[in-house]
Amino acid sequence: MARLDDENFIYIVDRAKDMIIRGGENVYSVQVEAALFEHPAVADCAVIGVPDPTLGEEVGAVVVLRPGAKVTADELGLHVKARLAGFMVPTHIWYRSEPLPRNPQGKVLKRDLRNELVPPTE
């Protein structure tokens, strides 16, 4: 989904499908989330696209840990890399202590997370 400004520049503002395009490679958020969920310390997670000037987007992950669990971003990256291609490994990981925002049907509101965590790129 995009918008067109007064000078006919197109800005991507959201996605119709939950996919990140990283340097021409398609990264499906659900695949990265599934790999993260396999880690015993992860209670909940969401994967979002993070703007990158070189690659277009990078993979970002928002993680809620199980009570008392500890894991570093490097450990999570290695965990994902052991299961998926290297370009699918999150380069940005944010930890949250509160639950992820969800709509009434239980779907994670990734746009809200992106707006909260990623600075605007205009």
Biopython code that builds the backbone (N, CA, C, O; Angstrom):
import numpy as np
from Bio.PDB.StructureBuilder import StructureBuilder

atoms = [
    (1, "MET", "N", (0.848, -1.159, 0.000)),
    (1, "MET", "CA", (0.000, 0.000, 0.000)),
    (1, "MET", "C", (0.899, 1.229, 0.000)),
    (1, "MET", "O", (1.910, 1.274, 0.701)),
    (2, "ALA", "N", (0.526, 2.202, -0.777)),
    (2, "ALA", "CA", (1.381, 3.367, -0.940)),
    (2, "ALA", "C", (0.551, 4.639, -1.036)),
    (2, "ALA", "O", (-0.672, 4.606, -1.171)),
    (3, "ARG", "N", (1.261, 5.762, -0.962)),
    (3, "ARG", "CA", (0.608, 7.051, -1.185)),
    (3, "ARG", "C", (1.461, 7.845, -2.156)),
    (3, "ARG", "O", (2.668, 7.627, -2.262)),
    (4, "LEU", "N", (0.833, 8.753, -2.852)),
    (4, "LEU", "CA", (1.484, 9.596, -3.841)),
    (4, "LEU", "C", (1.450, 11.028, -3.320)),
    (4, "LEU", "O", (0.390, 11.524, -2.939)),
    (5, "ASP", "N", (2.629, 11.711, -3.301)),
    (5, "ASP", "CA", (2.633, 13.088, -2.808)),
    (5, "ASP", "C", (2.399, 14.065, -3.960)),
    (5, "ASP", "O", (2.178, 13.651, -5.098)),
    (6, "ASP", "N", (2.449, 15.361, -3.658)),
    (6, "ASP", "CA", (2.167, 16.405, -4.646)),
    (6, "ASP", "C", (3.171, 16.433, -5.800)),
    (6, "ASP", "O", (2.860, 16.929, -6.883)),
    (7, "GLU", "N", (4.370, 15.903, -5.570)),
    (7, "GLU", "CA", (5.405, 15.886, -6.600)),
    (7, "GLU", "C", (5.484, 14.529, -7.304)),
    (7, "GLU", "O", (6.463, 14.238, -7.991)),
    (8, "ASN", "N", (4.466, 13.715, -7.131)),
    (8, "ASN", "CA", (4.367, 12.384, -7.735)),
    (8, "ASN", "C", (5.413, 11.397, -7.232)),
    (8, "ASN", "O", (5.792, 10.476, -7.956)),
    (9, "PHE", "N", (5.887, 11.579, -5.991)),
    (9, "PHE", "CA", (6.747, 10.581, -5.368)),
    (9, "PHE", "C", (5.848, 9.562, -4.667)),
    (9, "PHE", "O", (4.846, 9.919, -4.047)),
    (10, "ILE", "N", (6.221, 8.306, -4.777)),
    (10, "ILE", "CA", (5.450, 7.240, -4.147)),
    (10, "ILE", "C", (6.127, 6.853, -2.837)),
    (10, "ILE", "O", (7.344, 6.672, -2.794)),
    (11, "TYR", "N", (5.337, 6.724, -1.762)),
    (11, "TYR", "CA", (5.830, 6.313, -0.460)),
    (11, "TYR", "C", (5.086, 5.056, -0.027)),
    (11, "TYR", "O", (3.856, 5.023, 0.005)),
    (12, "ILE", "N", (5.856, 4.024, 0.304)),
    (12, "ILE", "CA", (5.261, 2.802, 0.824)),
    (12, "ILE", "C", (4.882, 3.075, 2.276)),
    (12, "ILE", "O", (5.739, 3.454, 3.075)),
    (13, "VAL", "N", (3.619, 2.890, 2.624)),
    (13, "VAL", "CA", (3.165, 3.180, 3.980)),
    (13, "VAL", "C", (2.709, 1.944, 4.729)),
    (13, "VAL", "O", (2.624, 1.970, 5.957)),
    (14, "ASP", "N", (2.418, 0.883, 4.036)),
    (14, "ASP", "CA", (2.034, -0.368, 4.683)),
    (14, "ASP", "C", (2.105, -1.454, 3.636)),
    (14, "ASP", "O", (2.355, -1.168, 2.465)),
    (15, "ARG", "N", (1.894, -2.666, 4.024)),
    (15, "ARG", "CA", (1.989, -3.764, 3.077)),
    (15, "ARG", "C", (0.676, -4.526, 3.002)),
    (15, "ARG", "O", (-0.020, -4.707, 4.001)),
    (16, "ALA", "N", (0.359, -4.965, 1.801)),
    (16, "ALA", "CA", (-0.847, -5.751, 1.600)),
    (16, "ALA", "C", (-0.648, -7.169, 2.134)),
    (16, "ALA", "O", (-1.577, -7.782, 2.661)),
    (17, "LYS", "N", (0.566, -7.676, 1.991)),
    (17, "LYS", "CA", (0.910, -8.992, 2.530)),
    (17, "LYS", "C", (2.027, -8.798, 3.525)),
    (17, "LYS", "O", (2.774, -7.823, 3.443)),
    (18, "ASP", "N", (2.148, -9.707, 4.454)),
    (18, "ASP", "CA", (3.145, -9.599, 5.513)),
    (18, "ASP", "C", (4.485, -10.122, 5.013)),
    (18, "ASP", "O", (4.922, -11.212, 5.379)),
    (19, "MET", "N", (5.129, -9.315, 4.163)),
    (19, "MET", "CA", (6.394, -9.707, 3.560)),
    (19, "MET", "C", (7.349, -8.514, 3.608)),
    (19, "MET", "O", (6.950, -7.364, 3.425)),
    (20, "ILE", "N", (8.618, -8.823, 3.859)),
    (20, "ILE", "CA", (9.670, -7.816, 3.875)),
    (20, "ILE", "C", (10.531, -8.073, 2.652)),
    (20, "ILE", "O", (10.901, -9.216, 2.380)),
    (21, "ILE", "N", (10.854, -7.019, 1.911)),
    (21, "ILE", "CA", (11.738, -7.167, 0.760)),
    (21, "ILE", "C", (13.096, -6.596, 1.156)),
    (21, "ILE", "O", (13.271, -5.382, 1.265)),
    (22, "ARG", "N", (14.053, -7.497, 1.370)),
    (22, "ARG", "CA", (15.387, -7.133, 1.847)),
    (22, "ARG", "C", (16.387, -7.350, 0.717)),
    (22, "ARG", "O", (16.764, -8.486, 0.431)),
    (23, "GLY", "N", (16.812, -6.279, 0.082)),
    (23, "GLY", "CA", (17.795, -6.377, -0.981)),
    (23, "GLY", "C", (17.359, -7.287, -2.117)),
    (23, "GLY", "O", (18.186, -7.989, -2.699)),
    (24, "GLY", "N", (16.084, -7.284, -2.436)),
    (24, "GLY", "CA", (15.555, -8.115, -3.511)),
    (24, "GLY", "C", (15.119, -9.498, -3.075)),
    (24, "GLY", "O", (14.541, -10.232, -3.876)),
    (25, "GLU", "N", (15.377, -9.878, -1.836)),
    (25, "GLU", "CA", (14.950, -11.174, -1.294)),
    (25, "GLU", "C", (13.644, -11.000, -0.529)),
    (25, "GLU", "O", (13.486, -10.051, 0.238)),
    (26, "ASN", "N", (12.722, -11.912, -0.740)),
    (26, "ASN", "CA", (11.459, -11.881, -0.009)),
    (26, "ASN", "C", (11.603, -12.617, 1.318)),
    (26, "ASN", "O", (12.010, -13.778, 1.360)),
    (27, "VAL", "N", (11.265, -11.926, 2.388)),
    (27, "VAL", "CA", (11.298, -12.513, 3.729)),
    (27, "VAL", "C", (9.871, -12.494, 4.256)),
    (27, "VAL", "O", (9.292, -11.427, 4.462)),
    (28, "TYR", "N", (9.310, -13.668, 4.471)),
    (28, "TYR", "CA", (7.955, -13.747, 5.007)),
    (28, "TYR", "C", (8.035, -13.730, 6.531)),
    (28, "TYR", "O", (8.688, -14.576, 7.143)),
    (29, "SER", "N", (7.368, -12.765, 7.121)),
    (29, "SER", "CA", (7.414, -12.580, 8.573)),
    (29, "SER", "C", (7.043, -13.845, 9.321)),
    (29, "SER", "O", (7.653, -14.168, 10.340)),
    (30, "VAL", "N", (6.060, -14.556, 8.831)),
    (30, "VAL", "CA", (5.580, -15.760, 9.521)),
    (30, "VAL", "C", (6.684, -16.810, 9.644)),
    (30, "VAL", "O", (6.717, -17.536, 10.638)),
    (31, "GLN", "N", (7.588, -16.915, 8.666)),
    (31, "GLN", "CA", (8.681, -17.878, 8.742)),
    (31, "GLN", "C", (9.665, -17.503, 9.847)),
    (31, "GLN", "O", (10.110, -18.362, 10.607)),
    (32, "VAL", "N", (10.000, -16.221, 9.932)),
    (32, "VAL", "CA", (10.940, -15.768, 10.955)),
    (32, "VAL", "C", (10.294, -15.886, 12.333)),
    (32, "VAL", "O", (10.951, -16.286, 13.294)),
    (33, "GLU", "N", (9.018, -15.542, 12.433)),
    (33, "GLU", "CA", (8.310, -15.670, 13.703)),
    (33, "GLU", "C", (8.284, -17.127, 14.162)),
    (33, "GLU", "O", (8.486, -17.403, 15.345)),
    (34, "ALA", "N", (8.039, -18.055, 13.249)),
    (34, "ALA", "CA", (8.010, -19.482, 13.604)),
    (34, "ALA", "C", (9.361, -19.924, 14.160)),
    (34, "ALA", "O", (9.415, -20.677, 15.132)),
    (35, "ALA", "N", (10.449, -19.461, 13.549)),
    (35, "ALA", "CA", (11.787, -19.808, 14.041)),
    (35, "ALA", "C", (12.023, -19.221, 15.430)),
    (35, "ALA", "O", (12.580, -19.890, 16.300)),
    (36, "LEU", "N", (11.606, -17.982, 15.640)),
    (36, "LEU", "CA", (11.766, -17.361, 16.956)),
    (36, "LEU", "C", (10.940, -18.079, 18.016)),
    (36, "LEU", "O", (11.398, -18.259, 19.145)),
    (37, "PHE", "N", (9.727, -18.489, 17.659)),
    (37, "PHE", "CA", (8.860, -19.190, 18.620)),
    (37, "PHE", "C", (9.460, -20.517, 19.060)),
    (37, "PHE", "O", (9.101, -21.029, 20.120)),
    (38, "GLU", "N", (10.364, -21.082, 18.272)),
    (38, "GLU", "CA", (11.004, -22.338, 18.658)),
    (38, "GLU", "C", (12.012, -22.159, 19.790)),
    (38, "GLU", "O", (12.412, -23.138, 20.420)),
    (39, "HIS", "N", (12.427, -20.921, 20.054)),
    (39, "HIS", "CA", (13.366, -20.683, 21.153)),
    (39, "HIS", "C", (12.604, -20.761, 22.472)),
    (39, "HIS", "O", (11.542, -20.151, 22.599)),
    (40, "PRO", "N", (13.116, -21.490, 23.447)),
    (40, "PRO", "CA", (12.380, -21.677, 24.706)),
    (40, "PRO", "C", (12.168, -20.399, 25.518)),
    (40, "PRO", "O", (11.282, -20.364, 26.372)),
    (41, "ALA", "N", (12.948, -19.359, 25.280)),
    (41, "ALA", "CA", (12.792, -18.117, 26.048)),
    (41, "ALA", "C", (11.721, -17.201, 25.466)),
    (41, "ALA", "O", (11.300, -16.258, 26.136)),
    (42, "VAL", "N", (11.269, -17.453, 24.236)),
    (42, "VAL", "CA", (10.348, -16.541, 23.551)),
    (42, "VAL", "C", (8.900, -16.926, 23.846)),
    (42, "VAL", "O", (8.465, -18.038, 23.549)),
    (43, "ALA", "N", (8.161, -15.983, 24.436)),
    (43, "ALA", "CA", (6.737, -16.186, 24.698)),
    (43, "ALA", "C", (5.885, -15.674, 23.542)),
    (43, "ALA", "O", (4.874, -16.282, 23.191)),
    (44, "ASP", "N", (6.299, -14.549, 22.952)),
    (44, "ASP", "CA", (5.544, -13.957, 21.847)),
    (44, "ASP", "C", (6.517, -13.129, 21.010)),
    (44, "ASP", "O", (7.544, -12.666, 21.507)),
    (45, "CYS", "N", (6.181, -12.950, 19.742)),
    (45, "CYS", "CA", (7.041, -12.144, 18.883)),
    (45, "CYS", "C", (6.267, -11.668, 17.669)),
    (45, "CYS", "O", (5.211, -12.200, 17.329)),
    (46, "ALA", "N", (6.821, -10.654, 17.028)),
    (46, "ALA", "CA", (6.292, -10.124, 15.771)),
    (46, "ALA", "C", (7.480, -9.649, 14.955)),
    (46, "ALA", "O", (8.426, -9.076, 15.495)),
    (47, "VAL", "N", (7.427, -9.889, 13.653)),
    (47, "VAL", "CA", (8.503, -9.483, 12.761)),
    (47, "VAL", "C", (7.990, -8.375, 11.852)),
    (47, "VAL", "O", (6.922, -8.491, 11.252)),
    (48, "ILE", "N", (8.771, -7.292, 11.760)),
    (48, "ILE", "CA", (8.382, -6.120, 10.974)),
    (48, "ILE", "C", (9.526, -5.706, 10.060)),
    (48, "ILE", "O", (10.685, -6.043, 10.305)),
    (49, "GLY", "N", (9.192, -4.979, 9.014)),
    (49, "GLY", "CA", (10.192, -4.408, 8.132)),
    (49, "GLY", "C", (10.718, -3.106, 8.706)),
    (49, "GLY", "O", (9.948, -2.271, 9.183)),
    (50, "VAL", "N", (12.035, -2.934, 8.659)),
    (50, "VAL", "CA", (12.688, -1.716, 9.139)),
    (50, "VAL", "C", (13.362, -1.059, 7.937)),
    (50, "VAL", "O", (14.195, -1.693, 7.289)),
    (51, "PRO", "N", (13.026, 0.191, 7.621)),
    (51, "PRO", "CA", (13.631, 0.846, 6.458)),
    (51, "PRO", "C", (15.160, 0.838, 6.514)),
    (51, "PRO", "O", (15.757, 1.047, 7.570)),
    (52, "ASP", "N", (15.773, 0.596, 5.369)),
    (52, "ASP", "CA", (17.224, 0.588, 5.257)),
    (52, "ASP", "C", (17.594, 1.298, 3.961)),
    (52, "ASP", "O", (17.033, 0.980, 2.912)),
    (53, "PRO", "N", (18.529, 2.260, 4.004)),
    (53, "PRO", "CA", (18.852, 3.026, 2.796)),
    (53, "PRO", "C", (19.510, 2.199, 1.691)),
    (53, "PRO", "O", (19.401, 2.548, 0.515)),
    (54, "THR", "N", (20.184, 1.120, 2.047)),
    (54, "THR", "CA", (20.881, 0.307, 1.059)),
    (54, "THR", "C", (20.025, -0.847, 0.554)),
    (54, "THR", "O", (19.911, -1.059, -0.653)),
    (55, "LEU", "N", (19.423, -1.591, 1.479)),
    (55, "LEU", "CA", (18.694, -2.809, 1.128)),
    (55, "LEU", "C", (17.198, -2.596, 0.928)),
    (55, "LEU", "O", (16.499, -3.514, 0.500)),
    (56, "GLY", "N", (16.706, -1.421, 1.224)),
    (56, "GLY", "CA", (15.269, -1.180, 1.155)),
    (56, "GLY", "C", (14.610, -1.424, 2.495)),
    (56, "GLY", "O", (13.979, -0.533, 3.065)),
    (57, "GLU", "N", (14.762, -2.642, 2.992)),
    (57, "GLU", "CA", (14.250, -2.987, 4.324)),
    (57, "GLU", "C", (15.187, -4.001, 4.961)),
    (57, "GLU", "O", (15.866, -4.768, 4.279)),
    (58, "GLU", "N", (15.202, -3.979, 6.274)),
    (58, "GLU", "CA", (15.877, -4.996, 7.076)),
    (58, "GLU", "C", (14.809, -5.701, 7.897)),
    (58, "GLU", "O", (13.685, -5.214, 8.022)),
    (59, "VAL", "N", (15.163, -6.837, 8.447)),
    (59, "VAL", "CA", (14.239, -7.619, 9.267)),
    (59, "VAL", "C", (14.377, -7.170, 10.713)),
    (59, "VAL", "O", (15.480, -7.129, 11.258)),
    (60, "GLY", "N", (13.253, -6.834, 11.327)),
    (60, "GLY", "CA", (13.217, -6.470, 12.737)),
    (60, "GLY", "C", (12.282, -7.393, 13.487)),
    (60, "GLY", "O", (11.275, -7.841, 12.940)),
    (61, "ALA", "N", (12.605, -7.678, 14.727)),
    (61, "ALA", "CA", (11.766, -8.552, 15.544)),
    (61, "ALA", "C", (11.469, -7.889, 16.884)),
    (61, "ALA", "O", (12.352, -7.308, 17.515)),
    (62, "VAL", "N", (10.222, -7.986, 17.301)),
    (62, "VAL", "CA", (9.800, -7.514, 18.611)),
    (62, "VAL", "C", (9.507, -8.773, 19.418)),
    (62, "VAL", "O", (8.683, -9.596, 19.020)),
    (63, "VAL", "N", (10.187, -8.921, 20.555)),
    (63, "VAL", "CA", (10.139, -10.175, 21.302)),
    (63, "VAL", "C", (9.664, -9.925, 22.728)),
    (63, "VAL", "O", (10.105, -8.989, 23.395)),
    (64, "VAL", "N", (8.761, -10.781, 23.176)),
    (64, "VAL", "CA", (8.332, -10.818, 24.576)),
    (64, "VAL", "C", (8.863, -12.128, 25.137)),
    (64, "VAL", "O", (8.539, -13.204, 24.634)),
    (65, "LEU", "N", (9.682, -12.034, 26.185)),
    (65, "LEU", "CA", (10.275, -13.230, 26.780)),
    (65, "LEU", "C", (9.357, -13.852, 27.828)),
    (65, "LEU", "O", (8.511, -13.181, 28.418)),
    (66, "ARG", "N", (9.547, -15.140, 28.040)),
    (66, "ARG", "CA", (8.823, -15.838, 29.109)),
    (66, "ARG", "C", (9.303, -15.290, 30.454)),
    (66, "ARG", "O", (10.442, -14.835, 30.560)),
    (67, "PRO", "N", (8.454, -15.328, 31.476)),
    (67, "PRO", "CA", (8.868, -14.820, 32.792)),
    (67, "PRO", "C", (10.153, -15.499, 33.275)),
    (67, "PRO", "O", (10.259, -16.725, 33.295)),
    (68, "GLY", "N", (11.118, -14.674, 33.660)),
    (68, "GLY", "CA", (12.385, -15.162, 34.177)),
    (68, "GLY", "C", (13.397, -15.572, 33.117)),
    (68, "GLY", "O", (14.543, -15.877, 33.447)),
    (69, "ALA", "N", (12.999, -15.585, 31.865)),
    (69, "ALA", "CA", (13.904, -16.001, 30.789)),
    (69, "ALA", "C", (14.812, -14.850, 30.374)),
    (69, "ALA", "O", (14.442, -13.679, 30.462)),
    (70, "LYS", "N", (16.008, -15.211, 29.922)),
    (70, "LYS", "CA", (16.962, -14.229, 29.408)),
    (70, "LYS", "C", (17.588, -14.802, 28.148)),
    (70, "LYS", "O", (17.944, -15.979, 28.096)),
    (71, "VAL", "N", (17.719, -13.954, 27.129)),
    (71, "VAL", "CA", (18.391, -14.341, 25.898)),
    (71, "VAL", "C", (18.868, -13.063, 25.218)),
    (71, "VAL", "O", (18.165, -12.052, 25.212)),
    (72, "THR", "N", (20.059, -13.116, 24.649)),
    (72, "THR", "CA", (20.602, -11.937, 23.976)),
    (72, "THR", "C", (20.141, -11.899, 22.520)),
    (72, "THR", "O", (19.672, -12.899, 21.975)),
    (73, "ALA", "N", (20.282, -10.737, 21.909)),
    (73, "ALA", "CA", (19.944, -10.585, 20.496)),
    (73, "ALA", "C", (20.840, -11.485, 19.640)),
    (73, "ALA", "O", (20.381, -12.056, 18.651)),
    (74, "ASP", "N", (22.113, -11.612, 20.016)),
    (74, "ASP", "CA", (23.025, -12.485, 19.273)),
    (74, "ASP", "C", (22.584, -13.939, 19.345)),
    (74, "ASP", "O", (22.635, -14.655, 18.345)),
    (75, "GLU", "N", (22.151, -14.378, 20.522)),
    (75, "GLU", "CA", (21.679, -15.758, 20.674)),
    (75, "GLU", "C", (20.437, -16.008, 19.823)),
    (75, "GLU", "O", (20.314, -17.058, 19.191)),
    (76, "LEU", "N", (19.516, -15.045, 19.806)),
    (76, "LEU", "CA", (18.324, -15.204, 18.975)),
    (76, "LEU", "C", (18.696, -15.217, 17.494)),
    (76, "LEU", "O", (18.131, -15.991, 16.722)),
    (77, "GLY", "N", (19.640, -14.367, 17.093)),
    (77, "GLY", "CA", (20.091, -14.348, 15.710)),
    (77, "GLY", "C", (20.683, -15.685, 15.293)),
    (77, "GLY", "O", (20.376, -16.185, 14.211)),
    (78, "LEU", "N", (21.523, -16.267, 16.131)),
    (78, "LEU", "CA", (22.110, -17.582, 15.832)),
    (78, "LEU", "C", (21.044, -18.662, 15.771)),
    (78, "LEU", "O", (21.115, -19.575, 14.948)),
    (79, "HIS", "N", (20.063, -18.551, 16.642)),
    (79, "HIS", "CA", (18.950, -19.512, 16.658)),
    (79, "HIS", "C", (18.193, -19.470, 15.322)),
    (79, "HIS", "O", (17.895, -20.512, 14.739)),
    (80, "VAL", "N", (17.889, -18.270, 14.848)),
    (80, "VAL", "CA", (17.171, -18.128, 13.578)),
    (80, "VAL", "C", (18.059, -18.582, 12.425)),
    (80, "VAL", "O", (17.590, -19.266, 11.515)),
    (81, "LYS", "N", (19.335, -18.208, 12.454)),
    (81, "LYS", "CA", (20.254, -18.559, 11.366)),
    (81, "LYS", "C", (20.418, -20.068, 11.225)),
    (81, "LYS", "O", (20.669, -20.557, 10.124)),
    (82, "ALA", "N", (20.282, -20.808, 12.313)),
    (82, "ALA", "CA", (20.380, -22.265, 12.259)),
    (82, "ALA", "C", (19.156, -22.886, 11.579)),
    (82, "ALA", "O", (19.189, -24.053, 11.190)),
    (83, "ARG", "N", (18.075, -22.107, 11.435)),
    (83, "ARG", "CA", (16.835, -22.632, 10.882)),
    (83, "ARG", "C", (16.465, -22.038, 9.521)),
    (83, "ARG", "O", (15.748, -22.662, 8.739)),
    (84, "LEU", "N", (16.955, -20.835, 9.247)),
    (84, "LEU", "CA", (16.569, -20.120, 8.028)),
    (84, "LEU", "C", (17.808, -19.557, 7.330)),
    (84, "LEU", "O", (18.914, -19.606, 7.869)),
    (85, "ALA", "N", (17.609, -19.031, 6.147)),
    (85, "ALA", "CA", (18.698, -18.396, 5.398)),
    (85, "ALA", "C", (19.206, -17.159, 6.140)),
    (85, "ALA", "O", (18.456, -16.521, 6.880)),
    (86, "GLY", "N", (20.457, -16.831, 5.943)),
    (86, "GLY", "CA", (21.082, -15.709, 6.639)),
    (86, "GLY", "C", (20.396, -14.379, 6.425)),
    (86, "GLY", "O", (20.365, -13.550, 7.334)),
    (87, "PHE", "N", (19.837, -14.153, 5.225)),
    (87, "PHE", "CA", (19.182, -12.869, 4.963)),
    (87, "PHE", "C", (17.866, -12.723, 5.732)),
    (87, "PHE", "O", (17.284, -11.639, 5.761)),
    (88, "MET", "N", (17.397, -13.804, 6.351)),
    (88, "MET", "CA", (16.143, -13.756, 7.113)),
    (88, "MET", "C", (16.361, -13.471, 8.604)),
    (88, "MET", "O", (15.398, -13.295, 9.351)),
    (89, "VAL", "N", (17.608, -13.427, 9.028)),
    (89, "VAL", "CA", (17.930, -13.200, 10.435)),
    (89, "VAL", "C", (17.649, -11.741, 10.796)),
    (89, "VAL", "O", (18.108, -10.838, 10.097)),
    (90, "PRO", "N", (16.899, -11.498, 11.877)),
    (90, "PRO", "CA", (16.625, -10.108, 12.279)),
    (90, "PRO", "C", (17.905, -9.354, 12.619)),
    (90, "PRO", "O", (18.759, -9.847, 13.356)),
    (91, "THR", "N", (18.018, -8.154, 12.070)),
    (91, "THR", "CA", (19.164, -7.300, 12.392)),
    (91, "THR", "C", (18.811, -6.291, 13.485)),
    (91, "THR", "O", (19.693, -5.653, 14.062)),
    (92, "HIS", "N", (17.528, -6.156, 13.760)),
    (92, "HIS", "CA", (17.037, -5.283, 14.834)),
    (92, "HIS", "C", (16.132, -6.136, 15.716)),
    (92, "HIS", "O", (15.191, -6.764, 15.231)),
    (93, "ILE", "N", (16.425, -6.152, 17.022)),
    (93, "ILE", "CA", (15.574, -6.886, 17.959)),
    (93, "ILE", "C", (15.238, -5.964, 19.113)),
    (93, "ILE", "O", (16.117, -5.391, 19.756)),
    (94, "TRP", "N", (13.947, -5.834, 19.360)),
    (94, "TRP", "CA", (13.458, -5.059, 20.488)),
    (94, "TRP", "C", (12.795, -6.019, 21.467)),
    (94, "TRP", "O", (12.094, -6.947, 21.063)),
    (95, "TYR", "N", (13.022, -5.788, 22.764)),
    (95, "TYR", "CA", (12.381, -6.588, 23.803)),
    (95, "TYR", "C", (11.279, -5.768, 24.433)),
    (95, "TYR", "O", (11.440, -4.574, 24.685)),
    (96, "ARG", "N", (10.160, -6.420, 24.684)),
    (96, "ARG", "CA", (9.020, -5.766, 25.346)),
    (96, "ARG", "C", (8.655, -6.554, 26.589)),
    (96, "ARG", "O", (8.691, -7.785, 26.594)),
    (97, "SER", "N", (8.304, -5.833, 27.643)),
    (97, "SER", "CA", (7.837, -6.507, 28.851)),
    (97, "SER", "C", (6.313, -6.609, 28.853)),
    (97, "SER", "O", (5.746, -7.468, 29.529)),
    (98, "GLU", "N", (5.656, -5.739, 28.101)),
    (98, "GLU", "CA", (4.197, -5.782, 28.021)),
    (98, "GLU", "C", (3.772, -6.592, 26.786)),
    (98, "GLU", "O", (4.565, -6.769, 25.862)),
    (99, "PRO", "N", (2.542, -7.076, 26.769)),
    (99, "PRO", "CA", (2.076, -7.864, 25.614)),
    (99, "PRO", "C", (2.086, -7.047, 24.321)),
    (99, "PRO", "O", (1.992, -5.820, 24.345)),
    (100, "LEU", "N", (2.202, -7.747, 23.200)),
    (100, "LEU", "CA", (2.141, -7.092, 21.900)),
    (100, "LEU", "C", (0.728, -6.560, 21.662)),
    (100, "LEU", "O", (-0.243, -7.185, 22.087)),
    (101, "PRO", "N", (0.601, -5.414, 20.988)),
    (101, "PRO", "CA", (-0.738, -4.877, 20.709)),
    (101, "PRO", "C", (-1.470, -5.785, 19.718)),
    (101, "PRO", "O", (-0.891, -6.224, 18.725)),
    (102, "ARG", "N", (-2.725, -6.057, 19.992)),
    (102, "ARG", "CA", (-3.521, -6.944, 19.139)),
    (102, "ARG", "C", (-4.897, -6.337, 18.877)),
    (102, "ARG", "O", (-5.407, -5.545, 19.668)),
    (103, "ASN", "N", (-5.485, -6.730, 17.743)),
    (103, "ASN", "CA", (-6.850, -6.303, 17.444)),
    (103, "ASN", "C", (-7.820, -7.261, 18.141)),
    (103, "ASN", "O", (-7.371, -8.242, 18.736)),
    (104, "PRO", "N", (-9.122, -7.015, 18.090)),
    (104, "PRO", "CA", (-10.081, -7.882, 18.784)),
    (104, "PRO", "C", (-10.040, -9.353, 18.333)),
    (104, "PRO", "O", (-10.445, -10.241, 19.083)),
    (105, "GLN", "N", (-9.556, -9.607, 17.120)),
    (105, "GLN", "CA", (-9.459, -10.983, 16.639)),
    (105, "GLN", "C", (-8.157, -11.654, 17.084)),
    (105, "GLN", "O", (-7.961, -12.841, 16.821)),
    (106, "GLY", "N", (-7.268, -10.920, 17.752)),
    (106, "GLY", "CA", (-6.032, -11.482, 18.265)),
    (106, "GLY", "C", (-4.824, -11.310, 17.355)),
    (106, "GLY", "O", (-3.738, -11.792, 17.677)),
    (107, "LYS", "N", (-4.992, -10.637, 16.233)),
    (107, "LYS", "CA", (-3.877, -10.432, 15.306)),
    (107, "LYS", "C", (-2.997, -9.286, 15.815)),
    (107, "LYS", "O", (-3.498, -8.253, 16.259)),
    (108, "VAL", "N", (-1.686, -9.486, 15.743)),
    (108, "VAL", "CA", (-0.741, -8.458, 16.193)),
    (108, "VAL", "C", (-0.855, -7.238, 15.286)),
    (108, "VAL", "O", (-0.899, -7.361, 14.062)),
    (109, "LEU", "N", (-0.903, -6.076, 15.895)),
    (109, "LEU", "CA", (-0.992, -4.812, 15.154)),
    (109, "LEU", "C", (0.426, -4.342, 14.821)),
    (109, "LEU", "O", (1.008, -3.521, 15.529)),
    (110, "LYS", "N", (0.960, -4.882, 13.732)),
    (110, "LYS", "CA", (2.341, -4.592, 13.364)),
    (110, "LYS", "C", (2.548, -3.138, 12.965)),
    (110, "LYS", "O", (3.627, -2.588, 13.182)),
    (111, "ARG", "N", (1.550, -2.521, 12.396)),
    (111, "ARG", "CA", (1.679, -1.103, 12.051)),
    (111, "ARG", "C", (1.900, -0.277, 13.314)),
    (111, "ARG", "O", (2.715, 0.645, 13.318)),
    (112, "ASP", "N", (1.182, -0.601, 14.380)),
    (112, "ASP", "CA", (1.374, 0.110, 15.646)),
    (112, "ASP", "C", (2.791, -0.096, 16.181)),
    (112, "ASP", "O", (3.419, 0.846, 16.663)),
    (113, "LEU", "N", (3.291, -1.330, 16.095)),
    (113, "LEU", "CA", (4.659, -1.601, 16.545)),
    (113, "LEU", "C", (5.669, -0.815, 15.712)),
    (113, "LEU", "O", (6.594, -0.208, 16.251)),
    (114, "ARG", "N", (5.483, -0.834, 14.397)),
    (114, "ARG", "CA", (6.392, -0.118, 13.499)),
    (114, "ARG", "C", (6.381, 1.374, 13.814)),
    (114, "ARG", "O", (7.437, 2.003, 13.881)),
    (115, "ASN", "N", (5.197, 1.942, 14.007)),
    (115, "ASN", "CA", (5.085, 3.373, 14.320)),
    (115, "ASN", "C", (5.752, 3.707, 15.654)),
    (115, "ASN", "O", (6.329, 4.783, 15.815)),
    (116, "GLU", "N", (5.671, 2.789, 16.595)),
    (116, "GLU", "CA", (6.243, 3.003, 17.917)),
    (116, "GLU", "C", (7.771, 2.879, 17.912)),
    (116, "GLU", "O", (8.456, 3.638, 18.597)),
    (117, "LEU", "N", (8.301, 1.932, 17.147)),
    (117, "LEU", "CA", (9.716, 1.586, 17.250)),
    (117, "LEU", "C", (10.610, 2.143, 16.145)),
    (117, "LEU", "O", (11.799, 2.371, 16.366)),
    (118, "VAL", "N", (10.052, 2.361, 14.971)),
    (118, "VAL", "CA", (10.856, 2.767, 13.816)),
    (118, "VAL", "C", (10.596, 4.222, 13.499)),
    (118, "VAL", "O", (9.449, 4.607, 13.276)),
    (119, "PRO", "N", (11.650, 5.055, 13.474)),
    (119, "PRO", "CA", (11.442, 6.466, 13.157)),
    (119, "PRO", "C", (10.952, 6.641, 11.709)),
    (119, "PRO", "O", (11.326, 5.855, 10.838)),
    (120, "PRO", "N", (10.127, 7.654, 11.444)),
    (120, "PRO", "CA", (9.647, 7.902, 10.077)),
    (120, "PRO", "C", (10.829, 8.169, 9.137)),
    (120, "PRO", "O", (11.866, 8.682, 9.557)),
    (121, "THR", "N", (10.652, 7.811, 7.854)),
    (121, "THR", "CA", (11.753, 7.936, 6.893)),
    (121, "THR", "C", (11.490, 8.974, 5.809)),
    (121, "THR", "O", (11.948, 8.797, 4.681)),
    (122, "GLU", "N", (10.793, 10.013, 6.101)),
    (122, "GLU", "CA", (10.525, 11.035, 5.059)),
    (122, "GLU", "C", (11.394, 12.235, 5.238)),
    (122, "GLU", "O", (11.304, 13.184, 4.459)),
]
sb = StructureBuilder()
sb.init_structure("model")
sb.init_model(0)
sb.init_chain("A")
sb.init_seg("    ")
for serial, (resi, resn, name, xyz) in enumerate(atoms, 1):
    if name == "N":
        sb.init_residue(resn, " ", resi, " ")
    sb.init_atom(name, np.array(xyz, "f"), 0.0, 1.0, " ", f" {name:<3s}", serial, name[0])
structure = sb.get_structure()
